[in-house]
């Protein structure tokens, strides 16, 4: 056997081994099909007033199979927290209004809320106050006659069940799209 045949034979053996290694690593055995047996949801990122959270669960038969879902932001507990968050959001449109959940417990909070909404007139919000404990919505709670913006930033509101009296005028803007009682 001459040296050319030896080199050619050696090259064929190396090529065959290389192909076998690549084939075995590139084509793993298919995973057997199964019906997922999902475990309990585990919070992987807790929600805050300003950011949504996330939770994950794994399949008991194959822990590499995971599902995730979003956890809604928690309600703002202060108008100051809302103001900070709203200031850092980009301008939006009525169609992309920010849904804001806020718990208000006294009339002073309404005054601060009014100021916050009017200072962010380029940001449309849908306001959910359903978790609030306030009983009276004060005069000009959302729309002040001194503001050039009126209620331009407010596209809708959910008023809590605890409200027993609404002083006038509650609404003076034509930009309201819904009022849910």
C-alpha positions, -999 to +999 in steps of 0.1 A: +000+000+000+015+033-010+016+065+011-011+081-010-035+053-003-027+054+034-034+092+036-066+088+016-077+059+038-069+079+069-088+109+056-119+087+049-118+073+085-114+108+100-143+121+079-165+091+089-158+096+126-164+134+123-197+128+105-208+103+131-200+127+160-218+155+143-249+134+135-251+120+170-249+155+187-271+173+161-300+149+161-309+140+196-336+115+202-370+131+199-387+137+233-416+114+240-449+133+239-467+138+271-496+157+286-481+184+308-487+181+345-482+217+356-470+225+391-481+255+412-474+291+400-443+306+416-437+344+417-404+350+398-407+388+399-430+405+424-452+433+410-448+468+423-468+500+419-447+508+388-439+475+372-458+443+364-446+411+379-442+376+366-449+341+377-438+307+363-448+271+366-430+239+354-441+206+341-436+178+366-427+154+338-401+177+322-390+207+343-375+223+312-411+229+300-422+262+316-451+286+314-450+322+325-477+348+329-478+385+339-489+397+373-506+431+372-491+461+390-503+466+425-524+497+432-507+529+439-510+537+476-501+574+472-506+601+446-469+609+450-460+574+437-484+578+408-469+612+399-434+598+398-445+569+376-466+590+353-438+616+348-416+588+335-441+574+310-440+585+274-469+605+259-497+583+246-531+584+230-567+578+241-564+543+225-533+535+246-545+551+279-526+539+309-548+520+334-540+533+368-553+517+400-551+541+430-565+539+465-577+573+478-588+577+514-593+614+519-602+646+501-566+659+502-556+629+479-581+642+453-565+676+453-531+660+448-545+637+421-561+667+402-527+685+402-509+653+390-533+646+361-532+682+350-494+683+350-494+652+327-519+664+301-500+646+273-507+613+291-541+597+289-552+576+318-581+554+328-584+557+366-596+528+387-605+540+423-626+510+431-603+500+461-606+535+477-626+541+509-635+577+503-672+585+508-674+620+491-659+631+459-651+668+464-658+698+441-637+698+410-621+665+420-609+658+384-616+690+364-607+724+377-620+755+361-586+771+365-568+744+345-564+749+307-563+712+303-595+703+322-598+665+321-579+661+289-557+633+304-586+614+319-604+589+296-625+571+322-629+564+359-642+537+382-658+553+413-657+531+445-688+517+460-680+536+492-689+569+476-722+582+489-720+618+477-706+636+447-702+674+448-706+693+415-692+698+390-676+664+388-672+664+351-668+694+328-648+680+299-661+666+267-632+642+265-648+617+289-654+583+273-668+565+303-679+569+338-686+537+357-705+538+390 
